[in-house]
Amino acid sequence: MEHKPDIQTLLSVFAIIREHGEQQSDQSYQLNGVTALSDLDGYHVVLKDDAVRLDINFHNTHQYQYEHRQQLERFVSRLETIAEQYG
């Protein structure tokens, strides 16, 4: 996959989900099938769905975890849709 959102877009989607999503726990919110969660200090945040997990760490390093490329494409599409609808 050549196109992945930049870190600024990813962090924006994280904030959108926390603002508009349904709270699942103290640090977890869900919107349109994507869950956003963070540790208590906010230095590590996660965006995930049922097949893909994206960890965003301090200094804006990030890593995707998935099994199939199609899963990643669907996940990125969900993130972009959230950014467009709420951003």
Buried (B, 14 or more C-beta within 10 A) or exposed (E): EEEBBEEEBBBBBBEBBBEEBEEEEEBBBBBBEBBBBBEEEEEEBBBBBEBBBBBBEEEEEBEBEBEEEEBBBBBBEBBBBBBEEBE
